[in-house]
Amino acid sequence: MSRIDDLIQELCPDGVRSSPLSTVINALRTGLNPRKNFILNPPGAINYYMTVRELGGFKLIPNEKTDRVDNAGLQIIQKRSKLQIGDVLFSATGTIGRTALIQSEASDWNIKEGIYAITPKPDVIISRFLIYVFHSSNFKRNILSQADGSTVSSISMENLQKVTIPVPPLEVQREIVSILDKFTELEAELEAELEARKKQFLHYSTELLSFHPELLSKTIEELCVVNRGRVMSKDYLREKQGNYPVYSSQTLNNGIFGFIDNYDYNFESITWTTDGANAGSIFYHVNEEFSITNVCGLLRVRNPEVVSTKYLYLQLNHIAKKYVRAGMGNPKLMSNVMRSIYIPLPERKIQDEIVQALESLKLITRDLYSGLPAEIAARRKQYEHYRDQLLTFKELKSA
């Protein structure tokens, strides 16, 4: 931080001027929406059509769900957006303020209307510095105060260009970018490590839970007694308030909907969510007295010598999501579908070995799973603190 202090003392001791965005950029354009101009996802299209979802801070992150346009559509959009290396992309509709930096020629992608392409004046402001300004708390507050729209927020080009930003000397900008880049690089490394550990666990669990098709398999109906939960309203929970948990489909509070004064089940079992966004989520219960609502189902193993409940739980966690189907607007994994799922059945001893191996792997990765997200959150908070501090300057008073 002393290097920054020295530069500020040397280059702008009286303060830093805040200028309207319009004065520090050469151009501001936008992309194009289909309408009558082109169509999305025509046969054989390979070019990405970037939206707010693909703006990843300093890079674009397309995926298999990103829309595509053909070469003719790409040319039509480029005539309007005129993208060039060094442009800053800025989302102006919906989630306002997401960004990306164009670092190579846009030869196989372009942007929708509502994503602005901003060309900074290179002798006045650095593209990466401008992005950090866009991420700062002060700018976000200013931009949101300028936003229009009751249902979908947006900011017009005219209003965006009126927003003022600090413009210190280029040498100060470069030093700030260098410091903040180190924070973002560290966070990216931690996120990559977390993702690698998740992929590693998925790889080993897939290996352990996959078997040759000729191995004996049985359906859930053959292996388990299948039950459905019962309707319990919030009023019912208030009337029957007690100490026994009632599980439902929500993910908050570990899926607990409330507590009542009695319970329906008190044996080793598996429950799953039948309806809604979390359909197909699988849960294991042991040594617990509990109930479930009507958007959940319950499995109780008929013969523990044939299949381990814990092994069955691991298998269902591995495969159940494949059986979720859309129905009446909501994803569903109903009892009739659950009953028809086939489970591979190695010898009971092998089942226990698989359970033990995966639980050991979970123990190894548990600290990473719990530690890395906390470390990422701490680093992000630290970065946000220093970013806002570095981008707050004494205001240069007009002569």
Order of alpha helices (4+ residues) and beta strands (2+ residues): alpha-beta-beta-beta-beta-alpha-beta-beta-beta-beta-alpha-alpha-alpha-beta-alpha-beta-alpha-beta-alpha-beta-beta-beta-beta-beta-beta-alpha-beta-beta-alpha-beta-alpha
